Amino acid sequence: QVQVEESGGGLVQPGGSLRLSCRSSGSVFSSFAMAWYRQEPGKQERELIGWISHNGASTNYREVMKGRVTISRDNAKSTLYLQIDNLKTEGTAVYYCNRVETPYDPWGQGTQVVVSS
């Protein structure tokens, strides 16, 4: 059964911002590092955007993402967030979240982001 549900995607103009959410129904959300991934149209693989430690004390981002995205979490709400600023058309993708270690299988359905004018 799916234990994460992503939301917050939609159509946004270039230069705009979005905050995506990932609600976990899995056990002990606060015990696990979590990550955001994205899958661009026509591509098979999901690429890592970045991850956050179990308690939110540290974050790491792919080099190309640094300065454009911010990952945060609210363990009391079992929710992970991805703030994306200054979106470009290349940001069009389906965005997913999952645990860094022992990822949930299957993955959630993701949330679609379309960047277009």
C-alpha positions as a LaTeX table, in Angstrom:
\begin{tabular}{lrrr}
\hline
Residue & $x$ (\AA) & $y$ (\AA) & $z$ (\AA) \\
\hline
Gln1 & 0.00 & 0.00 & 0.00 \\
Val2 & 1.15 & 3.52 & $-0.79$ \\
Gln3 & 2.51 & 5.23 & 2.29 \\
Val4 & 3.26 & 8.64 & 0.83 \\
Glu5 & 1.00 & 11.04 & $-0.99$ \\
Glu6 & 2.41 & 13.99 & $-2.88$ \\
Ser7 & 0.41 & 17.13 & $-3.59$ \\
Gly8 & 0.73 & 20.78 & $-4.50$ \\
Gly9 & 1.65 & 20.52 & $-8.15$ \\
Gly10 & $-0.02$ & 22.40 & $-10.95$ \\
Leu11 & 0.53 & 24.84 & $-13.77$ \\
Val12 & 2.91 & 27.67 & $-13.01$ \\
Gln13 & 4.45 & 30.35 & $-15.14$ \\
Pro14 & 8.22 & 30.57 & $-15.60$ \\
Gly15 & 9.71 & 32.44 & $-12.70$ \\
Gly16 & 6.96 & 31.32 & $-10.38$ \\
Ser17 & 7.16 & 29.29 & $-7.19$ \\
Leu18 & 5.47 & 26.25 & $-5.76$ \\
Arg19 & 5.50 & 24.39 & $-2.49$ \\
Leu20 & 4.96 & 20.68 & $-2.81$ \\
Ser21 & 3.89 & 18.49 & 0.07 \\
Cys22 & 4.39 & 14.84 & 0.84 \\
Arg23 & 2.20 & 13.34 & 3.53 \\
Ser24 & 3.33 & 10.04 & 4.97 \\
Ser25 & 1.06 & 7.48 & 6.49 \\
Gly26 & 3.94 & 5.17 & 7.23 \\
Ser27 & 5.11 & 4.37 & 10.66 \\
Val28 & 7.55 & 6.60 & 12.50 \\
Phe29 & 8.02 & 9.24 & 9.80 \\
Ser30 & 10.39 & 11.12 & 12.07 \\
Ser31 & 12.86 & 8.22 & 12.13 \\
Phe32 & 13.73 & 8.37 & 8.45 \\
Ala33 & 15.63 & 10.67 & 6.16 \\
Met34 & 13.39 & 11.67 & 3.26 \\
Ala35 & 14.12 & 12.73 & $-0.28$ \\
Trp36 & 12.46 & 14.42 & $-3.23$ \\
Tyr37 & 12.86 & 13.13 & $-6.77$ \\
Arg38 & 11.55 & 14.18 & $-10.12$ \\
Gln39 & 10.84 & 12.42 & $-13.37$ \\
Glu40 & 10.90 & 14.51 & $-16.50$ \\
Pro41 & 8.55 & 13.75 & $-19.40$ \\
Gly42 & 9.76 & 10.89 & $-21.55$ \\
Lys43 & 12.42 & 9.78 & $-19.10$ \\
Gln44 & 12.36 & 6.46 & $-17.31$ \\
Glu45 & 14.37 & 7.26 & $-14.26$ \\
Arg46 & 13.64 & 9.51 & $-11.37$ \\
Glu47 & 16.43 & 11.88 & $-10.48$ \\
Leu48 & 17.26 & 12.92 & $-6.97$ \\
Ile49 & 16.60 & 16.53 & $-6.06$ \\
Gly50 & 17.82 & 16.38 & $-2.48$ \\
Trp51 & 17.20 & 14.91 & 0.91 \\
Ile52 & 16.70 & 15.90 & 4.51 \\
Ser53 & 17.79 & 14.14 & 7.68 \\
His54 & 15.24 & 12.51 & 9.95 \\
Asn55 & 15.11 & 15.48 & 12.31 \\
Gly56 & 15.47 & 18.19 & 9.66 \\
Ala57 & 18.86 & 19.28 & 10.96 \\
Ser58 & 20.63 & 18.78 & 7.67 \\
Thr59 & 19.79 & 18.91 & 4.00 \\
Asn60 & 21.68 & 18.02 & 0.87 \\
Tyr61 & 20.88 & 18.95 & $-2.70$ \\
Arg62 & 22.12 & 17.98 & $-6.09$ \\
Glu63 & 24.54 & 20.62 & $-7.25$ \\
Val64 & 22.30 & 21.82 & $-10.08$ \\
Met65 & 19.43 & 22.30 & $-7.64$ \\
Lys66 & 21.24 & 24.32 & $-5.03$ \\
Gly67 & 19.79 & 27.77 & $-4.53$ \\
Arg68 & 16.57 & 26.92 & $-6.33$ \\
Val69 & 14.91 & 24.43 & $-4.00$ \\
Thr70 & 14.45 & 24.06 & $-0.27$ \\
Ile71 & 13.48 & 20.85 & 1.46 \\
Ser72 & 11.90 & 20.97 & 4.89 \\
Arg73 & 9.76 & 18.74 & 7.06 \\
Asp74 & 7.24 & 18.88 & 9.86 \\
Asn75 & 7.50 & 15.65 & 11.80 \\
Ala76 & 4.47 & 16.48 & 13.91 \\
Lys77 & 2.42 & 16.43 & 10.71 \\
Ser78 & 4.37 & 13.59 & 9.08 \\
Thr79 & 4.84 & 15.88 & 6.12 \\
Leu80 & 7.76 & 16.69 & 3.86 \\
Tyr81 & 7.94 & 19.86 & 1.77 \\
Leu82 & 9.70 & 21.02 & $-1.34$ \\
Gln83 & 9.84 & 24.74 & $-2.07$ \\
Ile84 & 10.77 & 25.45 & $-5.67$ \\
Asp85 & 11.53 & 29.02 & $-6.66$ \\
Asn86 & 12.18 & 30.69 & $-10.00$ \\
Leu87 & 10.79 & 27.76 & $-11.89$ \\
Lys88 & 11.97 & 27.23 & $-15.42$ \\
Thr89 & 10.34 & 25.23 & $-18.17$ \\
Glu90 & 12.84 & 22.46 & $-17.45$ \\
Gly91 & 11.10 & 22.12 & $-14.10$ \\
Thr92 & 8.18 & 20.41 & $-15.79$ \\
Ala93 & 8.12 & 16.96 & $-14.25$ \\
Val94 & 6.34 & 14.65 & $-11.87$ \\
Tyr95 & 7.71 & 15.10 & $-8.37$ \\
Tyr96 & 7.96 & 12.24 & $-5.91$ \\
Cys97 & 9.04 & 11.76 & $-2.34$ \\
Asn98 & 10.34 & 8.66 & $-0.61$ \\
Arg99 & 12.48 & 7.47 & 2.22 \\
Val100 & 16.19 & 7.61 & 1.57 \\
Glu101 & 16.84 & 4.19 & 3.01 \\
Thr102 & 14.37 & 1.34 & 2.62 \\
Pro103 & 12.19 & 3.33 & 0.22 \\
Tyr104 & 8.51 & 2.61 & 0.11 \\
Asp105 & 7.48 & 0.28 & $-2.66$ \\
Pro106 & 5.38 & 1.09 & $-4.55$ \\
Trp107 & 6.12 & 4.77 & $-4.79$ \\
Gly108 & 3.39 & 7.35 & $-4.50$ \\
Gln109 & 1.70 & 8.70 & $-7.59$ \\
Gly110 & 3.67 & 11.90 & $-7.50$ \\
Thr111 & 2.47 & 15.40 & $-8.21$ \\
Gln112 & 2.67 & 16.94 & $-11.64$ \\
Val113 & 4.28 & 20.32 & $-12.16$ \\
Val114 & 3.97 & 22.06 & $-15.50$ \\
Val115 & 5.96 & 25.22 & $-16.07$ \\
Ser116 & 4.57 & 27.10 & $-19.01$ \\
Ser117 & 3.52 & 30.57 & $-20.03$ \\
\hline
\end{tabular}
